[in-house]
Amino acid sequence: MKKKILIVLVIILIFLVITYVLYLFNYIPHKMYSNEDFNIKTYISKIDKDEDGIDDQTDIILTTDINKIEEWQGGEIVGE
């Protein structure tokens, strides 16, 4: 009896992990919201301490999510 319960729990856990991964990589479609959906203006800082052409606010945000950065071109992320 305990073995059957364990097997069912393992199957449920595997199902949940697979569902989460599919959702995470957008194989399960879902609505993704942007700033424009909520009328939020993107803040652009006037300060660029490292003089790389990217304002410091954007620089900090992008370096915290380095996996999404492929190439910078004209102030927009290309290849996302």
Secondary structure, 3 states (H helix, E strand, C coil): CHHHHHHHHHHHHHHHHHHHHHHHCCCCCCCCCCHHHHCCCCCCCCCCCCCCCCCHHHHHHHHHCHHHCCEEECCEEECC
